Every structure is written in structure tokens, then in C-alpha cells.
Amino acid sequence: MKKLNNVDANNVMSPRLPQLKSYSKILDILYFVDDTNLSITLDIIETVVKSTHIFKNIVLVSHSQVIKVSPKSDMMMV
């Protein structure tokens, strides 16, 4: 190991954990609310995701997008 003579202990930053940005895709969600013609909104999806204990400390950095799997399908992905 190298000996460091010129290091100022007052200017050394405290250790921090790195921040991770990742991409998540949620598949096979019904596009319509049960027995209605109303589509599920992003507000509903974000509320469910934020209430799940797995995503307790997760911060969304952008808005989610709802995408239909195909034009004739009743499924979507987020």
C-alpha cells in the first residue's frame, strides 16, 4: 500500500452508498377495470406500487407509461 503524506483528513468526504437507477417493467395487467369500460390509470398503478413493501424506499424519477400489449388485447404493461 502507498503511504499518503499529503492527505488532509478534514477534506475527506464521508463514505456514501451509491445510488442506483434501474428500469422496471410490470407485465400482464388488465387494461380495463373489472366489468367496466374504464381503463386503469397511472394514479391507480402508482398508488398500488407505493403501497407495496418491496418498493417502500423507491423514488420514481420519471412518470410511468401504460402501454397496451396489442391494439386488440385487454392487457397492458407499465
RAPE-V623187 format. One line per field, one symbol per residue. ss: DSSP state (@ for helix, = for strand, . for the rest). phi: phi as a letter, one per 40 degrees, with the letter a starting at -180 (. if undefined). psi: psi as a letter, one per 20 degrees, with the letter a starting at -180 (. if undefined). A space follows every 10 residues. Layout:
ss->???
phi->???
psi->???
This chain:
ss->.......... .......... ........== .=......=. .@@@@@@@@@ @.@@@..... ......==.. ....===.
phi->.ccbcbcccc cccccbcccb bbbbbbbfbc cbcdfbbccc cccccccccc ccccbdbcbc caccbcbcca dccbbabb
psi->qqpohkpohh jpqqqqqqpp prpppprlpp hqqpkrjpqp rhggghgggh iphhkgjppp irqrpppqgr hiqjqrq.
